[in-house]
Amino acid sequence: MSDSMTANKLFAAKPLAIEKQWNVLYRTGQYAGRKRVPARRAEWNEEKHKVREHAPVSPNSWHAFEVTCKGSATRVSLNGKTHIETRNSPIPEAGRVERIEKSRQRHLVRQRHVSQPYQTMTSSLLIRIFWVRGLRAFADGYISLLLPLYLISLGMGPFEVGVIATATLLGSGVLTLLAGLHAWRFDLHRLLIGAAVLMAATGLGFATIRDFWPLLIVAAVGTLNPSSGDVSVFLPLEHTLLSGAVPDKQRTAIFARYSLIGSLLAAVGALFAAIPDYAVAATGISRQSVMQALFILYGLIGLVCALIYRSIPRQAGTTRQAVAMPLRKSRRIVLTLAALFSLDSFGGGFVIQSLLALWLYQKFDLSTIVAGTIFFWTGVLSAFSYLAAVRIANKIGLVNTMVFTHLPANLFLVLVPFMPNLAWAITLLLARSALSQMDVPTRSSYVMAVVAPEERAAAASVTAVPRSLVSAVGPMLAGYLLSASTFGWPLVVAGGLKITYDLLLLNMFRNVPPPEEKPATD
């Protein structure tokens, strides 16, 4: 290659205060068509951008391209030879592309606006969303176990605990519905930051308020989650970003990872719920004071989540999806799914983690250490079931995976109260956990697949809201049943309702496949 050859390059640059260098090794090829245009796919070895660049170089050969920036100076080298060196030229912002041309007497720098490379935004978005999901799951994991104990330490009974749990789910449901129906009007990043700030305020409120009615109000307007799953306002907003950031074939796998991280960190949070017992034994501090400190920690985690949301690039998650709109074309199928999910969620409300833990406390007189260990392993089994769900869904489809893993899990749930001792009850709970959550990533993926892309935010909200609104009735009824008997009637009722949901879902949607499951057409 001639050293005097012009190096016309397209390269992504970022504002830099210190020297930074990109090294690219690429191979050129040729496009078919009227014009034979040398082309290549380049991979930035630092940020792994996949971009297209055009240069008049020999086809089918390897070339080294280097960009070095220091302050306002830029140097461009091709195959070890410096072709361009500019000074006093400002480095453009991220998401801008420079085309640098060399002439005999001067270097001309021209700018034109293009979107930031898709892979970079996707990676940045996924990493941040996964971090936030893990932090929130960890906080929910220990809060769901400590909430009933904390409220009982304040002098409340099982019925009052059920009412507050109902208020948390009801408030989350209303907030989630409002966010989903109107999210298309607002910036998703601002909504997520606002939800994280509300999470911080919720933790502070529970740590400082002791009376039932003020706590009921905080529970209704806050983000506290008494269940093992994610039923908060964060869910539809994060699902919308994730679904717009990946291709259809990768969507189920991404939702599985999202759920996997949540379940694993929730399991760790369940172990962390034993901290009050250890703290009391080691320092003599009152159990109630330690639990109040953990509610404050919950609030601090909310602030950390807000900072992470703030760092998400504005373009992230919007590259592939259309402008968000309210439900229109997908209205009928979304409302049908929402009705079915309502039935499942109503049953789930009877066995949210806080009340399931309360039943174990009453029935078997467990300590928080033992209960935390049980829920840790149920969480671990649920987490790894998400990975299995992806493979099963690839073989038998999303709807079949949702149904045929959920049915046996619900049969196990019905049988738990009939077990003669704790060992058998734990065995069935663990078996249920290994199967019951396989429908979580598949359900999320299915909803995002069967609706129009521009309606995903509204669809995610309308189908997620039943998990809060309808299930909000269950904890209050379960609290009443537990106050009347320790048999475990809430588990029997929950299992029966969920089995009914499974059969209806299979009957109504087994012939409505997502795009990736439809036969290929020529």
N, C-alpha and C positions, 0 to 999 in steps of 0.2 A: 504494500500500500504506500502511495506517495505521501511524504510528510506534509506536502503543501495542500493535501486534500482538505476541502472544507468540512468541518465537523458540525453539521446542523443537527442539533440535539433537542429533544424534549426531556426535561428532567424535573422531578418534584423537589422543591426546596422549602426550607423552613427558616423562620427568623433565628439567627444564631448570634450569640454574644462571644463565643470562643470558636476556635478552629474546629471544624468538623469535616469528615470526609466520607464520600460514598464510593464504593468500588463495585463495578458491575462487570460480570463476565457473560457474554451473550453470543449467540450464533445467529447469523443472518440467513434469510431465506428469500423466497420470491412469491408474490401473489399472482394468481392467474387472472387474466383479464386483458383489457386493451393496453394498459400500461404495466410494465414490469417494474414494480416498486419494491426495492429491497426492504425487508421488514425483519423485526426480531421481537422476541419476548424477553424482557429483562427482569431480573430479580434483584432488588436491592438487598444486599446481604445484611443490612442492619435492620431495616423495617419490613422486609419481605413484600415490598410493593410489586405487583405484577402490572407492568405498563407496556404500551407499544411505543417503539421509537423507530424513526426512519433515518437512515444515514447512507450516503452514497459509498458503500464499501462492498468488498467482494462477497458474493453470495456463498452460502454454505460453508462459512469459515468462522473461526472463533476470534473475538475481539475484546479488548479490555477498555472500558470507559470509566473515567475517574473525574469526580467533581470535588474540589476542595474549596471550602468557604472559611474566611476569617474576617470577622467584622463586616466591612463593606466590600471586601475584595473577593473575587471569584476566579478560580482557575479551572479550565476544562482541558483534560488530556485524553488522547486516544492512542491506545497501544504504546503508552509510555512517552508519547511526544506531546508537549504542551501546544495546543492550537489556539486557545483563547485565554487571555488574562485581563480581567477588568478590575478597575479600582473606582471607589466612590460611587458604586452602584448598590443601592439598597437591596437587601435580600427580600423577596416577596413573602407574603404570608402563606401559611399552610393552605393547601387546596388551590394554589395558583401554579401555573406552569409557565416557565420561561423558554422562549426559543432564542438561542444565542447564535448569531451569524457572524462570521469573520469576513471582513473586507480587507483590502490592501492597506488602508490608512487608518481605519477606526473600527471599533466593535459596536454593533448596534444591538441593543437589548430591547426586545419587544415583548409585551405581556398580553396574554389573553386568558379569560376566565374559563376554567373547566372544573368538573367535580373532583373532589379528593379521591385518590385511588380506592376502589371498593373494598379490597382486601384489608387495607389498613383500618378503615372505619369499622368493618365487621369485627376484626380482632379487638380493637379498642372497646367497642360496645360490649362484646361478649365477656371480656375479662371483667369489666366494671359491673355489669349486671350480675355475673356469677358471684363476685365479691359481695355485693349488696345482698343477694339472695342468701348467701351463707351467713352473713352477719345477722340478718333478720331471723333466719331459722334458728340460729344459736340462741338468740334472745327469746324467741317463742318457745323453744324447747324447755328452758328452765322455768319460764314464767307460767306455762300451762300446768306444770306440776306444783309450783309454789302458790299459785293463786288460791286454790281452795284452802290450803293450810293457812295462808296469810289472812284470809277473810274469816276463817274459824277462830284464829287467834284474836281477831277484833271483836269476837262475841257473836258472830253470825252463825246460822244453822245451814243445813244442806239446801233448804228451799231458797234462802237468800243467796247462797252461792249460785244456784241455778238461775235465779233472776238476773244477777249481775252478768253471768255468762251469756244469758239471752240478750241482755242489753249490748254487750260487746259485739255479738254477731249481727244484731239488728242494726246498730249504728254503722258497722262496717258495710253492711249490705246497702243501706241508703247512700252512703258516701261513694261506694263503688258504682252504684247505678248512676248517680249524678256525674261521676267522672267519666264513665263510659259513654253516656248519651251526649255529653257536651265536650268530651276531650278533643273532638275534631275542630272545635273553635279555638283551642288554646295550644300553647307549646307543651308537649309532653314532658320536657325536661323541667319546666316550672311546676307542673303538677306533681311530679315525683319529688322534687325538692320540698314542696309544701307538705306532702304526705310524710316525709321524713322528719320535718320540723314538728308536725303533729304527733309523731311517734315520741319525740323527745318530751313534749309537753305531757303526754299520757303517762310516761314513766315518772315524771316529777309529781303529777297529781296523785297517783297511787301511793307514792312514797310519803306524802305529806298529809293526806286526808284520811280520816279514820271513821267517819260517820257513813251510814248506809246510803242515804239519799244523795249526798254530794258524790260519793263514789259511783253510784248508779249513773249520774250525769256524765262523769268523766268516762265511764265505760262506754256509754252510748255515743259520745262524740269522738272518742279516741281510736287508737289502732290496736289495742290489746287483743291478742289472739289466744283463746283458751283451747284451741284444737291443735292437733299435730300437723295439719295441713295449712296452706297459705290461703286465707279467706279475706284478705285485706284489700284496700284500694290499690295497693301496689301491683296486684296480680294482672288486671287487664292492661295496665299501662306498660308493664314490662313485657307481657306477651305480644303486644303490638309492636314494640321495638324489635323483639327477637324475630318475629315472623317476617318482618320486612327486611331483615338483614341476611337471610340465608335462602338458598334455592329450595324448591319444594321437596326434593329428594333428601335433603339434609334436615328438614324441619323437625321431624320426629326425633332424630338423634339429638338435636340441640335442646329440645324440650326435655328429653330424657336426662341430659347432663344437668340442665337447670334444676330438675326435680331431684336428681341424685345428690347434688351439692346441698340442696335444702334439707333433704332427709338425713344425710350424714351429719351435718352441723346441728340439726335438731336433736339427733341422738347424743351428740357431745353435750348439747345444752341440757339434756335430761340427766346426764351424769353430773353436770355442774350443779344441778338442783340439790345435791347432797351437801353443798357448801355450808348451809346453816347448821347441820348436825356436827360437822367437823369443827366449825368455828366455835360453837357452844362448848364442845368438849375441850378445845385447846385454849380458849381465852376466857370462857365464862360469860361472854356477851349474850344478851337475851336473843332468842331465836327471832323474835319480831324485828329487832333492830337490824339483824343481818338481812332479813328478807326485804326490809325497806331499802337497805343499801343496794340490793340487787335490782330493785325497781329503778333506782337512780342510774345504775349501770345500763338498764334497758333504755333509758332516755339518752344517755351518752352515745350508745350505739346508733340511735336515731340521728344524732348530729353527725356522726361519722358517715352514715349513709347519705346524708344531705351533701356532704363535701364530695363524695364519690359521684353522685348524680351530677353535681355541678361541673365535674371534670369531663363528662361525656361530650364528645364533639357534637355540635348542633346538627350536623348533617347525618350523624349516625342513625341507622335504622330507617332512613327515609329514602335511600338511594333506589331501592327496588320497588317501593310501594307508591301507589297513587295518593293524591291528596285525600286526607281522611274525610269521610262523610257519614251522616247518620244512616240508620238502617233503611234500605229501600228495596233493592233487588233481592237481598237475602233475608228479608223480614220473616217470611213464612217458616223457612227451615230453622232460623235462629230461635223463633218463639217456640217451635215444637221441641227443639233440643232443650231450651230453657225449662219447659214444663217437665220434661223427663228428669233433668238434673235437679229440679225442685223436689221430686219424689225421693231421689237418692240422697239429697242434702237433708231432707226432713228426717230420714232414717239416721243419717250420720249425726244429726244433732243430739240424739240420745246417747251417743258413745264418744263425744268429744273427749280429748285426752284428760282434761281437768276432771270431768265426772267419772271417767273410767278409773282414774287414779283414786278418786274419792271412794268408789266402790271397793277397790282393792284395800284401801285403808280401813274401811268399815268391815269388810268380809273377813279379811285375813290379818288385820292389825299390823300392816306393813309399816316400816320406817321409810323415810324419804330416800335413804341410801339404797334399800332393796328396790323400791319403786323406780328410782332413777336407773338402776341397773337393768331392770326389766324393759323399760321404755328405750334405753340405749340400744339393746339388742333388737327390739322391734323396729327401731329406726334404721339400724344397719341393714336388716333384712329387706326393709322397704326400699332402701337406697339402691341396693344391688338388683332388686327386682326391676328397676327402671331400665337398666342395661339389657336385661333379658327381654323386656317388653319390646325394645326396638327390633331385636332379631325375630321375635315371634310375630310382630306386626308385619315385617317384611315377607313372612311366609304365609300367614293366614289373613292378613288385612287388619286395619285399625279397629273396625267394629267388632270383629270376632275376638280380637285380643281383649278389648274392653269387657266383653261379656263373659267369655269362657275362663278368664282368670278371676273375675269378680264373683262368679257364682259359688265356687267352692269356698272362697274366703268368707262369704256371708253365711254359709252353712256352718263353718267353724265357729263364727260369732254366736250363732243361735245355741250351739252346744256348750259354750263356755260356762254358763251358770249351772249346768247340770253336772259338772265335774265334781268328784268327791273331795278333792284336795287342791292345794295351791299348785303343786307340780303339774297336774293335768291341765289346770286352767292356764298356766303359763305356756305349756306346750301348744295348746290350741291358739292362744294369742300370737305366739311366734309363727305358727303355720299360717294363720290369717295374714300376718304382716308380710310374709313372703309372697303373697298373691294379691292382696287387696289394693295395692297402690300401682299395679301395672296399668290401670286405666287412666292414671293421672297424665303422663306425657302423651299417651295415645289420644285421650279426649281433647287435650289442648291442641294437639296437632290436627285432629279431625275438624274441630271448629274453625281453625284458621284456614283449612284447606277448602271447605265447602262454601265459604262465603266470598264475596267480591273483596279484592285487596283493600279498596278504599273504605270498606265497612268493617274492617277487622277490629278497630278499637271499640266500636259500639257492640259488635258481636261478642268480643271477649268479656265485656262488662255485663251484657244482658244474660249471658250464659253462666257467668261467675256469681252474679248477685244471688241466685237461689242458694248458693252455698252459705250465704250469710243470712239473708232474709228468712227463708223458709226453715233453715236449720236453727234459727233463733228460737223457734217455738219448742224444739226438742229439749234443750237443757233445762228449761223450767219444768216441763213435764217429767223429765228424768229425775230432777231434784225432788219432785214430789213423790215419785215412786221409790226413790232411795230412802226418803224420810219415813215411808210407810213400811218398807221391807228391804232386807239386805239380800234377797234372793238373786237379783240381777235381771229383773224384768226389762229394764231399758235395753239390754243386749239382745233379748229375744225380739222385742218390737223392732229394733233397728235392723236386725238380720232379715226379718220378714219383709219389711219395706224395701230394702235394697235388692232382695231377690226379685220382687215384683218389677222394680226398675230395670233390672238386667233383661228380663224376658220381654218387656215392652220395647226396649231399645233394639234388641235383636230383631224383633218383628217389624219395626218401622223403618230401620235404617240399614239393614243388611244389603239392600239393593241400591244404596246411595254411596258409591265409592268416592274417595278423594281423587284428585287428578292423577297422582302417581300410580294409582291402582287401576286406572281405566286402560283398556287394550289400546296398544299403539295403532295409529292410523297412518296410512301412507299419504 
